């Protein structure tokens, strides 16, 4: 299961890096076509980047869904636990289990509804066609305006992200059962800052010792 520990970070990093590159190239293309450079301008005008905006929107939607799963795993989502922390230990544990169970139920429902939606929106047709089966009256499903991709592929972010969130809720419940702790994120913490502070402190001590 270790290969799943950083699944969300990998997906988000790839999507964010890809979207940044596409936007950068699109901007260069837009401004580059305005310069009357022989041959280069004609070549740039022959390139079509009308699909770039649509693709970036799709990528940001996927980032949002998998980012939500990352939030569950890392404890980033905002929560109000003032009352829970004041409860007796037995009640507090039960409350945590109920909250995690609600998360499992909700995300599993959204995932199932999302999967059913894309199944009826063209996934059924694509799967049966790939397997060489008779599709009958099953609709092929719509496509996106610019990229002309099947929309069921784009909307698959809903059920995939939701099921991943459900898995993370189950994982948190298991960890809570084993350790009695749930993920907590310190919003005041800055990654790498502690290392810098420690290094500076060690340097100051070394200078003091040298004196």
C-alpha positions in Angstrom: 0.0 0.0 0.0 3.0 2.3 0.2 2.7 3.2 -3.5 -0.7 4.8 -2.6 0.7 7.0 0.1 1.6 9.8 -2.3 -0.8 9.1 -5.1 -2.6 12.4 -4.9 0.6 14.4 -4.8 1.8 12.7 -8.0 -1.5 13.2 -9.8 -1.8 16.9 -8.7 1.8 17.6 -9.6 1.5 16.2 -13.1 -1.8 18.0 -13.7 -0.5 21.3 -12.3 2.8 21.1 -14.2 1.0 20.1 -17.4 -1.6 23.0 -17.1 1.2 25.5 -16.4 3.1 24.4 -19.5 0.0 24.5 -21.7 -0.9 28.0 -20.5 2.7 29.2 -21.0 2.8 27.9 -24.5 -0.6 29.3 -25.3 0.4 32.8 -24.1 3.7 32.6 -26.1 1.7 31.5 -29.2 -0.8 34.4 -28.8 1.8 37.1 -28.5 4.2 35.4 -31.0 1.6 35.6 -33.8 1.6 39.4 -33.5 5.2 39.7 -34.6 5.5 40.0 -38.4 8.5 37.6 -38.7 8.6 35.9 -42.1 7.7 32.2 -42.1 7.7 32.1 -38.3 4.4 34.1 -38.1 2.8 31.9 -40.8 3.9 28.8 -38.9 2.5 30.1 -35.6 -0.8 31.0 -37.2 -1.0 27.5 -38.6 -1.0 26.2 -35.0 -4.3 26.0 -33.1 -4.4 26.5 -29.4 -8.2 27.0 -29.1 -8.3 23.7 -27.1 -5.8 24.9 -24.4 -8.4 26.7 -22.3 -10.8 23.8 -22.2 -8.0 21.3 -21.4 -6.7 23.5 -18.6 -10.2 23.7 -17.1 -10.5 19.9 -17.2 -7.1 19.5 -15.6 -8.0 22.0 -12.8 -11.3 20.1 -12.1 -9.3 16.8 -11.8 -6.9 18.6 -9.5 -9.7 19.8 -7.3 -11.2 16.3 -6.9 -7.9 14.6 -6.1 -6.9 17.6 -4.0 -10.0 16.9 -1.9 -8.8 13.3 -1.4 -5.4 14.6 -0.4 -7.2 16.9 2.1 -8.8 13.9 3.8 -5.6 12.0 4.0 -3.6 14.9 5.4 -6.3 16.4 7.6 -6.3 19.7 5.7 -10.1 20.1 5.5 -11.5 22.7 7.9 -13.3 21.2 10.9 -14.7 22.5 14.1 -13.7 20.2 17.0 -14.2 22.5 20.0 -17.1 20.4 21.3 -15.4 17.1 20.4 -12.3 17.8 22.4 -14.3 18.6 25.5 -16.2 15.3 25.5 -15.1 12.3 27.6 -12.7 10.0 25.9 -15.3 7.3 25.1 -17.7 9.8 23.6 -15.0 11.6 21.8 -13.9 8.3 20.1 -17.4 7.5 19.2 -17.9 10.9 17.7 -14.8 10.6 15.6 -16.0 7.2 14.3 -19.4 8.6 13.4 -17.8 11.5 11.6 -15.5 9.2 9.6 -18.4 6.9 8.9 -20.4 9.9 7.5 -17.5 10.7 5.3 -17.4 7.1 4.0 -21.1 7.0 3.3 -21.2 10.4 1.6 -18.2 9.9 -0.6 -19.3 6.4 -1.6 -22.7 7.7 -2.6 -21.2 10.5 -4.7 -18.8 8.0 -6.2 -21.5 5.6 -7.1 -23.8 8.2 -8.5 -20.9 9.7 -10.5 -20.0 6.2 -11.9 -23.6 5.6 -12.8 -23.7 8.9 -14.6 -20.6 8.4 -16.7 -21.8 4.8 -17.4 -25.0 6.1 -18.9 -23.2 9.0 -20.5 -21.0 7.1 -22.9 -18.8 4.8 -20.8 -21.2 1.9 -21.5 -21.0 2.4 -25.2 -17.2 2.8 -25.2 -16.6 -0.4 -23.1 -19.0 -2.5 -25.2 -17.4 -1.2 -28.4 -13.9 -2.0 -27.1 -15.0 -5.5 -26.2 -16.6 -6.0 -29.6 -20.1 -6.5 -28.0 -23.4 -5.4 -29.5 -24.2 -1.9 -28.2 -27.8 -2.0 -29.3 -29.5 1.3 -28.6 -26.9 2.5 -26.1 -26.0 6.1 -26.9 -22.5 7.0 -27.8 -22.6 10.0 -25.5 -21.6 13.7 -26.1 -18.1 15.1 -26.6 -16.4 18.3 -25.4 -16.7 21.3 -27.7 -13.0 21.9 -28.5 -11.1 18.7 -27.8 -14.0 16.5 -28.9 -13.2 14.1 -26.1 -16.0 11.9 -24.7 -17.5 13.7 -21.7 -17.6 10.5 -19.7 -13.8 10.6 -19.5 -13.9 14.2 -18.2 -16.6 13.5 -15.7 -14.8 10.4 -14.4 -13.0 12.7 -12.1 -16.1 12.7 -9.9 -16.3 9.0 -9.2 -12.6 8.4 -9.1 -11.9 11.3 -6.7 -14.9 10.4 -4.5 -13.9 6.8 -4.2 -10.4 7.8 -3.4 -11.8 10.1 -0.7 -13.8 7.2 0.6 -10.7 5.0 0.8 -8.9 7.8 2.7 -11.7 8.0 5.2 -11.5 4.2 5.7 -7.8 4.5 6.1 -8.1 7.3 8.7 -10.7 5.2 10.6 -8.3 2.2 10.6 -5.4 4.4 11.8 -7.6 5.9 14.5 -8.5 2.4 15.7 -4.8 1.4 15.8 -3.3 4.7 17.2 -6.2 6.7 18.5 -5.2 9.7 16.3 -6.6 11.3 13.1 -4.6 13.4 10.7 -4.2 17.0 11.9 -2.7 19.7 9.8 -1.0 22.7 11.3 -2.0 25.6 9.0 0.8 27.8 10.6 3.5 25.3 9.6 5.7 26.1 6.6 7.5 23.2 5.0 11.3 23.6 5.2 11.2 26.5 7.6 12.1 24.3 10.6 15.1 23.0 8.8 16.3 26.5 8.1 15.7 27.6 11.7 17.6 24.5 13.0 20.5 25.1 10.6 20.7 28.8 11.6 20.6 27.8 15.3 23.4 25.3 14.8 25.5 27.9 13.0 25.0 30.4 15.7 26.1 27.8 18.3 29.2 27.0 16.3 30.2 30.6 16.1 29.6 31.1 19.8 31.8 28.1 20.5 34.5 29.4 18.2 34.6 32.6 20.1 
